Amino acid sequence: MSSKSRSKEDELQPESTQSVEEKVEKTATTVSEETKGETTVEKNVALDNLAKTPIQLVPQPTPVTAAKTPGKTPEKLQTPLGIPPKNTTPEPTKSTPQKTPKEKEKLIEIPSDEVGRVEKNIDNLPFYHGFMGRTECESMLSDHGDFLIRMTEIGRRVAYVISIKWHNQNVHVLVKRTKTKKLYWTKTYAFKSVCELIAYHKQNHKPIYENMILICGLARHGWQLNNEQVKLGKILGAGQFGEVNKGKLKTSIFTSPITVAVKTLHQNHLSANEKILFLKEANVMLTLSHPNVIKFYGVCTMKEPIMIVMEFCDGKSLEDALVAFKEGKGEKMTPEDRILYLFHAACGIDYLHGKHVIHRDIAARNCLLNSKKVLKISDFGLSVKGVAIKERKGGCLPVKYMAPETLKKGLYSTASDVYSYGALIYEVYTDARTPFDTCGLGGNELRKAIIAQKVTLKFDADVETPIFIQTIFEQSRQYEKDDRIGARRIMDIFKEEAGMQEIDTTSVLHKVGDMISKLRPHREHPEPQQEQKVPQTVN
């Protein structure tokens, strides 16, 4: 079967598909399977043949065309005088090709009472997955007839898509909408809501597109939360792309709500591609379970705003704790505490690297403390402060924490995380002093100076650090990434020199967390690269 590459969804306009003037590419010609081997064809339903012709709504079934009277058609039409009629229609020429008039398609409106009682809120449909990218969707469609409903953005409009697996093909059916009565349709039948559209086609086994019918709806997973499950409380912080709130998460009607931290992303600050990238990385975060890494409970993508629900730490960030101690307003920061926090950070970083996750923004502000003095790595991946989003929107990059190869070529790796860990050591032993704060350079000037090795990060003579901490600091701040120490070796040095031990992960709590992670659906991800390149500019 010959195939045609599908168009991108963001090149389509849902309401303009009914326009008479719209020009739509023709679908690929189908060749007989007897002469061609089976080839998987990716159909782009947005190029639906129905979109090529005007639509006329009729309240009754499509009228049947009268059958032609059998008989031989005369070769020539003659006038009563036996003289052939004069042909008043000019012969078609190359410059004026003859046009064939288009027949009007009939779109049948199905009243609500004919559909029956259905769920009115699409968020409550178990197979509605909210905002989801094409790749994540196709990884879930496994059997013939599997389908789900998802939300996507086409241009600046939100549209619904029915994704279905049909004979080993992944087909994505765009739900169109009429301009006049605001009816939803995909083929032949129009409805007042998407819920009615799905119910009617599924109950009556009507094709949703060509000969494809809806067989098995794929339900959402436990980590795909409804916005109604989350109740926002006081604001803990705010940034360019959203806010962080303390909140409550209701996991079931039989359990009490749990206290969580909720990040909300402002609707207008992320493009469709950024949202898809964000959710891809959020899905990876949901599989992580480590005592020194913030736990993710789920994401809310059913409607705007998109929310990420995570573990709430009842303490401060490490940066706030260090500043409070320096100003005499917080708890005492003992030498043992500093070593403990740096060890916990190394454990968390090593775990992330073992899961092929690169943090990209290691700093004291992204390390959270709880009341039991356990440090947890936060804000990894593409979060509210994610580097990729921040760069695209023109925000300032954390130049003072970034590795030379990152500043020069935009390369992020496990080695660049270790380089930033060296800056974290500097913060811990200087009570949250910002790296390079005394060199008098900033922005692009500092970036160039670091790349040219004109400035280096060093402790002042009056700063006391243990010898093994100084060794780790120096080995993590090597200019060449291949010369730097690894996170696992850093952990071993802490164990050897300070007798540190990792937090017990065999407790009941962590066993339950690991079990939940294993129960989550497995998604195939490409083998992660050791380096990730993100184009960047420095303001």
C-alpha positions as CSV (number, residue, x, y, z in Angstrom):
1,M,0.0,0.0,0.0
2,S,1.5,3.3,-1.0
3,S,1.8,5.9,1.8
4,K,1.9,9.6,2.2
5,S,3.8,11.4,5.0
6,R,1.3,12.9,7.4
7,S,1.1,16.7,7.9
8,K,1.8,18.2,11.3
9,E,-1.2,18.9,13.5
10,D,-0.2,22.4,14.1
11,E,-0.6,23.2,10.4
12,L,-4.4,22.6,10.6
13,Q,-7.3,24.9,11.5
14,P,-10.2,22.9,12.9
15,E,-13.0,25.3,12.0
16,S,-11.6,26.2,8.6
17,T,-11.9,22.6,7.5
18,Q,-15.5,23.3,6.6
19,S,-14.6,26.2,4.4
20,V,-15.4,26.0,0.7
21,E,-12.3,27.9,-0.2
22,E,-9.9,25.7,1.8
23,K,-7.4,23.8,-0.3
24,V,-6.6,20.4,1.1
25,E,-4.1,17.9,-0.2
26,K,-5.4,14.7,-1.7
27,T,-4.8,11.5,0.1
28,A,-2.4,9.0,-1.3
29,T,-3.8,6.6,-4.0
30,T,-4.5,3.2,-2.6
31,V,-2.9,0.3,-4.4
32,S,-4.3,-3.2,-4.3
33,E,-2.8,-5.3,-1.5
34,E,-2.5,-8.2,-4.0
35,T,0.2,-6.3,-5.9
36,K,1.8,-4.5,-3.0
37,G,3.1,-5.8,0.3
38,E,1.6,-4.7,3.6
39,T,2.9,-1.3,4.6
40,T,1.9,0.7,7.7
41,V,0.3,3.9,6.6
42,E,0.1,6.9,8.9
43,K,-3.2,8.6,8.1
44,N,-3.6,12.2,8.8
45,V,-7.3,12.5,9.4
46,A,-7.1,16.3,9.2
47,L,-7.0,15.7,5.4
48,D,-10.4,14.1,5.6
49,N,-12.2,14.0,2.3
50,L,-15.3,15.5,4.0
51,A,-13.3,18.7,4.5
52,K,-13.0,19.1,0.7
53,T,-16.7,19.9,0.1
54,P,-19.4,22.1,1.6
55,I,-21.4,20.7,4.5
56,Q,-25.1,20.9,4.6
57,L,-26.9,20.0,7.9
58,V,-30.1,18.0,7.5
59,P,-32.3,16.8,10.4
60,Q,-33.1,13.5,8.7
61,P,-31.0,10.7,7.1
62,T,-29.3,11.4,3.8
63,P,-31.9,11.2,1.0
64,V,-31.4,8.3,-1.4
65,T,-30.6,9.1,-5.0
66,A,-33.2,7.9,-7.4
67,A,-32.0,4.9,-9.5
68,K,-31.3,5.4,-13.2
69,T,-33.8,3.9,-15.7
70,P,-32.1,1.0,-17.4
71,G,-31.7,1.2,-21.1
72,K,-29.3,2.1,-23.9
73,T,-28.2,5.7,-23.9
74,P,-28.4,7.2,-27.5
75,E,-25.2,8.0,-29.0
76,K,-26.5,11.4,-30.3
77,L,-29.2,13.8,-29.2
78,Q,-31.2,15.2,-32.1
79,T,-33.6,18.0,-32.6
80,P,-37.1,17.3,-34.0
81,L,-35.7,18.2,-37.4
82,G,-33.1,15.5,-37.1
83,I,-30.3,18.1,-37.0
84,P,-27.8,17.7,-34.1
85,P,-28.0,20.6,-31.7
86,K,-25.3,23.2,-31.8
87,N,-22.8,22.8,-29.1
88,T,-22.7,26.0,-27.2
89,T,-20.2,24.8,-24.6
90,P,-16.6,25.6,-25.7
91,E,-14.3,22.7,-26.1
92,P,-11.9,22.4,-23.1
93,T,-8.4,23.7,-23.8
94,K,-5.1,23.4,-22.0
95,S,-5.4,26.9,-20.8
96,T,-9.1,26.5,-19.6
97,P,-9.5,23.0,-18.2
98,Q,-13.0,21.8,-17.7
99,K,-14.2,21.8,-14.1
100,T,-16.5,19.1,-12.6
101,P,-19.0,20.5,-10.1
102,K,-18.7,19.1,-6.6
103,E,-21.6,17.4,-4.9
104,K,-22.6,18.6,-1.5
105,E,-21.9,16.3,1.4
106,K,-24.8,15.8,3.9
107,L,-24.0,16.0,7.6
108,I,-26.7,14.4,9.7
109,E,-27.4,16.0,13.1
110,I,-28.2,13.5,15.7
111,P,-30.4,14.9,18.5
112,S,-29.4,14.3,22.1
113,D,-32.5,12.2,23.0
114,E,-31.5,9.7,20.2
115,V,-28.1,9.3,21.7
116,G,-29.4,8.7,25.2
117,R,-28.1,9.6,28.6
118,V,-24.4,10.2,28.5
119,E,-21.7,11.9,30.6
120,K,-21.8,15.6,29.9
121,N,-18.4,16.5,31.2
122,I,-15.6,15.1,29.0
123,D,-13.2,15.3,32.0
124,N,-15.1,12.4,33.6
125,L,-14.7,10.1,30.7
126,P,-12.2,7.4,31.8
127,F,-10.6,7.3,28.3
128,Y,-10.1,11.1,28.1
129,H,-6.4,11.8,28.8
130,G,-6.3,15.6,28.5
131,F,-3.3,17.2,26.9
132,M,-1.1,14.5,25.5
133,G,1.5,14.4,22.7
134,R,1.3,12.0,19.7
135,T,4.3,9.9,20.8
136,E,3.0,9.2,24.3
137,C,-0.4,8.4,22.9
138,E,0.9,5.9,20.4
139,S,2.9,4.1,23.0
140,M,-0.4,3.3,24.8
141,L,-2.2,2.0,21.8
142,S,-1.4,-1.6,21.5
143,D,-4.3,-3.7,20.3
144,H,-6.6,-3.5,17.4
145,G,-9.5,-1.2,18.2
146,D,-7.8,0.5,21.2
147,F,-8.7,4.2,21.4
148,L,-8.4,7.3,23.6
149,I,-9.4,10.9,23.4
150,R,-6.8,13.5,23.9
151,M,-6.4,17.3,23.7
152,T,-3.9,19.1,21.5
153,E,-3.2,22.6,20.2
154,I,-3.6,23.5,16.6
155,G,-2.2,26.9,16.0
156,R,-3.6,28.7,19.1
157,R,-6.8,26.7,19.4
158,V,-7.4,23.7,21.6
159,A,-8.8,20.7,19.7
160,Y,-9.9,17.2,20.5
161,V,-8.3,14.2,18.8
162,I,-9.5,10.6,18.8
163,S,-6.5,8.3,18.5
164,I,-7.2,4.7,17.5
165,K,-5.2,1.6,16.6
166,W,-6.6,-0.1,13.5
167,H,-4.9,-3.0,11.9
168,N,-1.4,-2.0,13.2
169,Q,-1.9,1.6,12.1
170,N,-2.1,4.6,14.5
171,V,-4.8,6.9,13.2
172,H,-5.5,10.3,14.8
173,V,-9.0,11.6,14.0
174,L,-9.4,15.3,14.4
175,V,-12.8,16.2,15.9
176,K,-14.2,19.0,13.7
177,R,-16.7,21.7,14.7
178,T,-19.3,23.5,12.6
179,K,-19.3,27.2,12.6
180,T,-23.0,27.8,12.8
181,K,-24.5,25.4,15.4
182,K,-21.2,24.5,17.1
183,L,-21.7,20.8,16.4
184,Y,-18.9,18.2,16.7
185,W,-18.3,15.6,14.0
186,T,-15.8,13.3,12.4
187,K,-17.8,11.6,9.7
188,T,-21.4,11.9,8.6
189,Y,-23.0,12.5,12.0
190,A,-22.9,15.7,14.0
191,F,-23.5,16.1,17.8
192,K,-23.9,18.8,20.4
193,S,-20.9,17.5,22.4
194,V,-17.8,15.3,22.0
195,C,-19.3,13.0,24.7
196,E,-22.4,12.4,22.6
197,L,-20.2,11.8,19.5
198,I,-18.2,9.1,21.2
199,A,-21.2,7.4,22.9
200,Y,-23.2,7.2,19.6
201,H,-20.4,5.8,17.5
202,K,-19.4,3.3,20.2
203,Q,-23.0,2.1,21.0
204,N,-24.1,1.8,17.4
205,H,-20.7,0.6,15.9
206,K,-20.7,3.5,13.5
207,P,-17.3,4.2,11.8
208,I,-15.5,7.1,13.4
209,Y,-13.4,7.4,10.3
210,E,-13.5,5.4,7.1
211,N,-14.3,1.8,8.4
212,M,-12.8,2.3,11.8
213,I,-15.0,1.7,14.9
214,L,-14.3,2.3,18.6
215,I,-13.8,-1.0,20.4
216,C,-11.8,-0.5,23.6
217,G,-11.3,2.8,25.4
218,L,-8.0,3.1,27.3
219,A,-8.5,4.4,30.8
220,R,-6.2,7.0,32.4
221,H,-3.5,5.8,34.9
222,G,-3.3,6.7,38.5
223,W,-0.8,9.5,38.0
224,Q,-3.0,11.3,35.5
225,L,-4.9,13.4,38.0
226,N,-8.1,15.4,37.7
227,N,-7.8,19.0,38.6
228,E,-10.7,18.5,41.0
229,Q,-8.5,16.1,43.1
230,V,-6.2,18.9,44.0
231,K,-7.1,21.8,46.3
232,L,-4.7,24.7,46.3
233,G,-3.7,26.5,49.5
234,K,-1.3,29.3,50.2
235,I,1.4,30.4,47.7
236,L,4.9,29.2,48.6
237,G,6.6,30.9,45.7
238,A,6.1,32.4,42.3
239,G,8.2,32.6,39.1
240,Q,8.0,33.6,35.5
241,F,6.1,30.5,34.5
242,G,3.8,29.8,37.4
243,E,3.3,29.5,41.1
244,V,4.1,26.9,43.8
245,N,1.3,26.3,46.2
246,K,0.8,24.2,49.3
247,G,-2.2,22.0,48.7
248,K,-4.1,18.9,49.4
249,L,-4.4,15.8,47.1
250,K,-7.4,13.5,47.4
251,T,-6.3,10.1,46.2
252,S,-9.6,8.2,46.9
253,I,-12.9,8.7,48.7
254,F,-11.7,6.3,51.5
255,T,-8.5,8.1,52.5
256,S,-7.7,11.5,53.9
257,P,-6.1,14.1,51.6
258,I,-2.3,14.3,51.8
259,T,-0.3,17.5,52.0
260,V,1.5,18.2,48.7
261,A,3.3,21.0,46.8
262,V,1.7,22.0,43.6
263,K,3.3,23.7,40.7
264,T,0.9,25.5,38.3
265,L,2.1,26.5,34.8
266,H,0.6,29.6,33.4
267,Q,-1.5,28.9,30.3
268,N,0.0,31.6,28.1
269,H,3.7,30.9,28.8
270,L,4.1,27.5,27.1
271,S,3.7,26.6,23.5
272,A,2.2,23.3,22.4
273,N,5.6,21.8,21.8
274,E,6.9,22.9,25.2
275,K,3.9,21.4,26.9
276,I,4.5,18.1,25.2
277,L,8.2,18.2,26.1
278,F,7.3,19.1,29.7
279,L,4.9,16.2,30.0
280,K,7.4,13.8,28.5
281,E,9.9,14.7,31.2
282,A,7.2,14.7,33.9
283,N,6.4,11.1,33.0
284,V,10.0,10.2,33.6
285,M,10.0,11.9,37.0
286,L,6.9,10.0,38.0
287,T,8.9,6.7,37.9
288,L,11.6,8.0,40.3
289,S,11.6,6.9,43.9
290,H,14.6,7.8,46.2
291,P,14.7,9.3,49.7
292,N,16.9,12.2,48.5
293,V,14.8,13.0,45.5
294,I,11.5,14.9,45.6
295,K,8.6,12.4,44.9
296,F,6.1,13.2,42.2
297,Y,2.5,12.1,42.7
298,G,1.1,13.0,39.3
299,V,0.2,15.6,36.8
300,C,-3.1,17.4,36.0
301,T,-3.5,17.8,32.3
302,M,-7.3,17.6,31.9
303,K,-7.6,21.3,31.7
304,E,-5.7,24.5,32.1
305,P,-3.7,25.3,34.1
306,I,-1.4,22.2,34.0
307,M,-0.4,21.2,37.5
308,I,2.4,19.1,38.8
309,V,1.8,17.5,42.2
310,M,4.8,16.5,44.3
311,E,6.0,15.8,47.8
312,F,5.8,18.7,50.3
313,C,8.8,19.4,52.4
314,D,8.0,21.0,55.7
315,G,11.4,22.7,56.0
316,K,13.1,25.3,54.0
317,S,15.3,25.2,50.9
318,L,19.0,24.7,51.7
319,E,19.7,28.3,50.5
320,D,17.1,29.8,52.9
321,A,18.5,27.7,55.8
322,L,22.0,28.9,55.1
323,V,21.0,32.5,54.8
324,A,18.9,32.3,58.0
325,F,21.8,30.9,59.9
326,K,24.2,33.6,58.6
327,E,21.7,36.3,59.7
328,G,21.2,34.7,63.1
329,K,17.5,34.0,62.4
330,G,17.5,30.2,61.8
331,E,18.7,27.0,63.3
332,K,22.3,26.4,63.9
333,M,24.2,25.0,60.9
334,T,26.8,22.6,62.4
335,P,29.8,21.2,60.5
336,E,28.1,17.8,60.7
337,D,24.9,19.3,59.1
338,R,26.9,20.7,56.2
339,I,28.5,17.3,55.5
340,L,25.2,15.5,55.8
341,Y,23.5,17.8,53.3
342,L,26.2,17.5,50.8
343,F,26.2,13.8,51.1
344,H,22.4,13.6,50.6
345,A,22.7,15.8,47.5
346,A,25.4,13.5,46.1
347,C,23.1,10.5,46.7
348,G,20.2,12.1,45.0
349,I,22.4,13.2,42.0
350,D,23.9,9.7,41.7
351,Y,20.4,8.2,41.7
352,L,19.2,10.6,38.9
353,H,22.2,9.8,36.8
354,G,21.6,6.1,37.2
355,K,18.1,6.7,35.8
356,H,19.6,8.7,32.9
357,V,18.2,12.0,34.2
358,I,20.3,15.1,34.0
359,H,19.4,17.8,36.5
360,R,20.8,20.8,34.7
361,D,20.4,23.3,37.7
362,I,22.2,21.9,40.8
363,A,22.1,24.7,43.4
364,A,21.2,25.3,47.1
365,R,17.9,26.9,46.0
366,N,16.9,23.6,44.4
367,C,17.6,21.5,47.5
368,L,14.7,21.1,50.0
369,L,15.0,20.1,53.6
370,N,12.4,18.4,55.8
371,S,12.0,18.5,59.6
372,K,14.2,15.4,59.9
373,K,17.2,17.1,58.2
374,V,16.8,15.0,55.0
375,L,17.8,16.9,51.9
376,K,15.9,16.2,48.7
377,I,16.8,17.2,45.2
378,S,14.1,19.3,43.5
379,D,13.5,21.2,40.3
380,F,15.2,18.7,38.0
381,G,14.2,18.2,34.4
382,L,11.9,20.7,32.6
383,S,10.2,22.2,35.7
384,V,9.0,25.8,36.3
385,K,12.7,26.8,36.3
386,G,13.6,24.4,33.5
387,V,16.5,25.6,31.5
388,A,15.0,24.9,28.1
389,I,11.9,26.9,28.8
390,K,13.7,29.7,30.6
391,E,16.1,30.1,27.6
392,R,13.4,30.3,25.1
393,K,11.4,32.9,26.9
394,G,14.5,35.1,27.3
395,G,15.1,34.5,31.0
396,C,18.5,34.7,32.6
397,L,20.5,31.5,32.7
398,P,22.4,30.5,35.9
399,V,25.8,31.3,34.4
400,K,27.5,31.2,37.7
401,Y,26.6,27.6,38.2
402,M,27.1,26.3,34.7
403,A,30.0,24.2,33.3
404,P,32.3,25.6,30.6
405,E,31.1,23.2,27.9
406,T,27.5,24.2,28.7
407,L,28.3,27.9,28.4
408,K,30.3,27.3,25.2
409,K,28.2,24.7,23.3
410,G,25.0,24.3,25.3
411,L,26.0,20.7,26.3
412,Y,24.5,19.2,29.5
413,S,25.7,16.0,30.9
414,T,26.3,14.1,34.1
415,A,29.7,15.8,34.2
416,S,28.1,19.3,34.0
417,D,25.9,18.3,36.9
418,V,29.0,17.4,38.9
419,Y,30.6,20.8,38.0
420,S,27.5,22.5,39.4
421,Y,27.7,20.3,42.5
422,G,31.1,22.0,43.1
423,A,29.2,25.3,43.2
424,L,26.8,23.8,45.7
425,I,29.8,22.9,48.0
426,Y,30.9,26.6,47.7
427,E,27.4,27.7,48.8
428,V,27.3,25.4,51.8
429,Y,30.6,26.5,53.2
430,T,30.1,30.2,52.5
431,D,26.6,30.4,53.9
432,A,24.9,30.7,50.5
433,R,27.3,33.2,49.0
434,T,26.7,33.3,45.2
435,P,29.6,31.9,43.1
436,F,31.8,34.5,41.4
437,D,30.1,37.3,43.3
438,T,33.4,39.1,44.0
439,C,34.9,39.0,40.5
440,G,32.9,42.0,39.3
441,L,31.6,40.2,36.2
442,G,28.2,39.1,35.2
443,G,26.1,37.9,32.3
444,N,27.9,37.4,29.0
445,E,31.2,38.9,30.3
446,L,31.3,36.3,33.0
447,R,30.4,33.6,30.5
448,K,33.3,34.5,28.3
449,A,35.7,34.7,31.2
450,I,34.8,31.2,32.5
451,I,35.2,29.7,29.0
452,A,38.6,31.5,28.6
453,Q,39.6,30.3,32.1
454,K,40.3,33.9,33.2
455,V,38.3,33.3,36.4
456,T,38.0,30.3,38.6
457,L,35.9,29.5,41.7
458,K,38.0,29.3,44.9
459,F,37.4,29.5,48.6
460,D,38.7,32.5,50.5
461,A,41.6,31.7,52.9
462,D,39.4,32.2,55.9
463,V,36.8,29.6,54.9
464,E,37.4,26.3,56.8
465,T,36.6,23.1,54.9
466,P,37.5,19.5,55.7
467,I,40.4,18.2,53.5
468,F,38.2,15.6,51.8
469,I,35.6,18.3,51.0
470,Q,38.3,20.4,49.4
471,T,39.4,17.4,47.4
472,I,35.9,16.8,46.1
473,F,35.5,20.4,45.3
474,E,38.7,20.6,43.2
475,Q,38.0,17.4,41.3
476,S,34.4,18.4,40.5
477,R,35.5,21.8,39.1
478,Q,38.0,20.5,36.5
479,Y,37.7,22.4,33.3
480,E,37.6,19.3,31.1
481,K,34.5,17.3,31.7
482,D,36.4,14.0,31.3
483,D,38.7,15.0,34.2
484,R,35.9,15.4,36.7
485,I,35.0,13.1,39.5
486,G,31.7,11.1,39.3
487,A,28.7,11.3,41.7
488,R,29.2,7.6,42.8
489,R,32.9,8.3,43.7
490,I,31.8,11.4,45.6
491,M,29.4,9.2,47.7
492,D,32.2,6.7,48.3
493,I,34.6,9.4,49.6
494,F,31.9,10.6,52.1
495,K,31.5,7.1,53.3
496,E,35.2,6.5,53.7
497,E,36.2,9.9,55.2
498,A,33.1,10.8,57.2
499,G,31.4,7.4,57.9
500,M,28.3,8.5,56.1
501,Q,25.6,6.0,55.3
502,E,22.8,6.1,52.8
503,I,19.2,6.4,54.0
504,D,17.6,2.9,54.4
505,T,15.5,2.2,51.3
506,T,14.2,-1.1,52.6
507,S,11.6,0.6,54.9
508,V,7.9,0.0,54.3
509,L,7.4,3.5,52.9
510,H,10.1,3.1,50.2
511,K,9.0,-0.4,49.3
512,V,5.5,1.0,48.7
513,G,7.0,3.8,46.6
514,D,9.0,1.3,44.5
515,M,6.0,-0.9,44.1
516,I,3.9,2.0,42.8
517,S,6.7,3.0,40.4
518,K,6.7,-0.6,39.0
519,L,2.9,-0.6,38.6
520,R,3.0,2.5,36.5
521,P,2.8,1.8,32.7
522,H,6.1,1.2,31.1
523,R,7.0,3.6,28.3
524,E,9.7,3.0,26.0
525,H,12.2,5.9,25.9
526,P,15.2,6.2,23.6
527,E,18.5,5.4,25.2
528,P,19.3,8.7,26.9
529,Q,22.4,10.4,25.7
530,Q,25.2,11.4,28.0
531,E,25.0,14.9,26.6
532,Q,22.0,17.0,25.9
533,K,22.4,20.1,23.9
534,V,20.2,23.1,24.5
535,P,20.7,26.3,22.5
536,Q,21.0,29.3,24.7
537,T,21.7,33.0,25.0
538,V,22.9,34.9,28.0
539,N,21.3,38.2,28.9
